[in-house]
Amino acid sequence: MRILITTCTYPPQADGVAEAAVVLARDLARRGHDVTVATEFQPDRKPDAPDASPRVMQFKLTGNASWRIGVQGG
């Protein structure tokens, strides 16, 4: 099964959200799923190889979910 995990943080960040996301992603990948993680851009994150599992896609986004501010970037 192909699974997309979206998370605001992911290692090398070391907060609770990042730690929970990496445990989930690695466990699903270990069970044979095709896992991709979509997260915010982190300049010191080393991009994984194209065949790595889980794959990490980074996006440069600013703003928030407020309709007054919105989210920009991509």
Short mmCIF file of the C-alpha atoms (twelve columns), coordinates in Angstrom:
data_MODEL
# 
_entry.id   MODEL 
# 
loop_
_atom_site.group_PDB 
_atom_site.id 
_atom_site.type_symbol 
_atom_site.label_atom_id 
_atom_site.label_alt_id 
_atom_site.label_comp_id 
_atom_site.label_asym_id 
_atom_site.label_seq_id 
_atom_site.Cartn_x 
_atom_site.Cartn_y 
_atom_site.Cartn_z 
_atom_site.pdbx_PDB_model_num 
ATOM 1  C CA . MET A 1  0.000  0.000  0.000  1 
ATOM 2  C CA . ARG A 2  1.223  3.524  -0.776 1 
ATOM 3  C CA . ILE A 3  1.069  5.783  2.280  1 
ATOM 4  C CA . LEU A 4  1.692  9.527  2.569  1 
ATOM 5  C CA . ILE A 5  2.472  10.898 6.025  1 
ATOM 6  C CA . THR A 6  2.264  14.679 6.347  1 
ATOM 7  C CA . THR A 7  3.978  16.209 9.347  1 
ATOM 8  C CA . CYS A 8  5.125  19.674 10.331 1 
ATOM 9  C CA . THR A 9  8.459  18.345 11.666 1 
ATOM 10 C CA . TYR A 10 10.626 15.307 10.931 1 
ATOM 11 C CA . PRO A 11 14.208 14.376 11.894 1 
ATOM 12 C CA . PRO A 12 16.785 15.860 12.223 1 
ATOM 13 C CA . GLN A 13 14.365 17.969 14.257 1 
ATOM 14 C CA . ALA A 14 13.932 16.316 17.640 1 
ATOM 15 C CA . ASP A 15 10.513 17.285 18.960 1 
ATOM 16 C CA . GLY A 16 7.679  14.917 19.844 1 
ATOM 17 C CA . VAL A 17 5.924  15.242 16.487 1 
ATOM 18 C CA . ALA A 18 9.115  14.408 14.578 1 
ATOM 19 C CA . GLU A 19 9.863  11.412 16.790 1 
ATOM 20 C CA . ALA A 20 6.327  10.024 16.455 1 
ATOM 21 C CA . ALA A 21 6.332  10.524 12.679 1 
ATOM 22 C CA . VAL A 22 9.652  8.729  12.170 1 
ATOM 23 C CA . VAL A 23 8.558  5.756  14.293 1 
ATOM 24 C CA . LEU A 24 5.310  5.468  12.317 1 
ATOM 25 C CA . ALA A 25 7.005  5.879  8.918  1 
ATOM 26 C CA . ARG A 26 9.756  3.351  9.609  1 
ATOM 27 C CA . ASP A 27 7.358  0.782  11.056 1 
ATOM 28 C CA . LEU A 28 5.020  1.013  8.061  1 
ATOM 29 C CA . ALA A 29 7.991  0.765  5.658  1 
ATOM 30 C CA . ARG A 30 9.322  -2.254 7.556  1 
ATOM 31 C CA . ARG A 31 5.928  -3.927 7.056  1 
ATOM 32 C CA . GLY A 32 6.345  -3.546 3.299  1 
ATOM 33 C CA . HIS A 33 4.390  -0.372 2.585  1 
ATOM 34 C CA . ASP A 34 5.634  2.296  0.168  1 
ATOM 35 C CA . VAL A 35 5.908  5.280  2.556  1 
ATOM 36 C CA . THR A 36 6.528  8.919  1.659  1 
ATOM 37 C CA . VAL A 37 6.829  11.649 4.294  1 
ATOM 38 C CA . ALA A 38 5.897  15.226 3.345  1 
ATOM 39 C CA . THR A 39 7.345  17.810 5.720  1 
ATOM 40 C CA . GLU A 40 8.737  21.317 5.977  1 
ATOM 41 C CA . PHE A 41 12.139 22.158 4.506  1 
ATOM 42 C CA . GLN A 42 15.095 21.719 6.850  1 
ATOM 43 C CA . PRO A 43 18.461 22.818 5.400  1 
ATOM 44 C CA . ASP A 44 20.511 20.325 7.420  1 
ATOM 45 C CA . ARG A 45 18.321 17.316 6.520  1 
ATOM 46 C CA . LYS A 46 20.194 14.975 4.200  1 
ATOM 47 C CA . PRO A 47 17.951 13.936 1.308  1 
ATOM 48 C CA . ASP A 48 17.375 10.214 1.133  1 
ATOM 49 C CA . ALA A 49 18.190 8.145  -1.921 1 
ATOM 50 C CA . PRO A 50 15.319 7.887  -4.444 1 
ATOM 51 C CA . ASP A 51 14.737 4.237  -3.487 1 
ATOM 52 C CA . ALA A 52 14.853 4.889  0.281  1 
ATOM 53 C CA . SER A 53 11.909 3.958  2.407  1 
ATOM 54 C CA . PRO A 54 10.519 6.084  3.844  1 
ATOM 55 C CA . ARG A 55 11.137 8.726  1.206  1 
ATOM 56 C CA . VAL A 56 11.162 12.333 2.482  1 
ATOM 57 C CA . MET A 57 9.798  15.203 0.379  1 
ATOM 58 C CA . GLN A 58 10.474 18.711 1.720  1 
ATOM 59 C CA . PHE A 59 8.497  21.875 1.057  1 
ATOM 60 C CA . LYS A 60 9.337  25.503 1.841  1 
ATOM 61 C CA . LEU A 61 6.121  26.854 3.336  1 
ATOM 62 C CA . THR A 62 5.305  29.952 5.364  1 
ATOM 63 C CA . GLY A 63 2.164  31.090 7.142  1 
ATOM 64 C CA . ASN A 64 -0.427 29.041 8.995  1 
ATOM 65 C CA . ALA A 65 -3.909 27.586 8.651  1 
ATOM 66 C CA . SER A 66 -5.642 30.889 9.476  1 
ATOM 67 C CA . TRP A 67 -7.719 32.117 6.534  1 
ATOM 68 C CA . ARG A 68 -6.418 35.614 7.254  1 
ATOM 69 C CA . ILE A 69 -2.783 34.582 6.810  1 
ATOM 70 C CA . GLY A 70 -2.905 31.409 4.743  1 
ATOM 71 C CA . VAL A 71 -0.049 29.223 3.607  1 
ATOM 72 C CA . GLN A 72 2.388  30.243 0.866  1 
ATOM 73 C CA . GLY A 73 5.218  28.405 -0.840 1 
ATOM 74 C CA . GLY A 74 5.635  25.027 -2.352 1 
# 
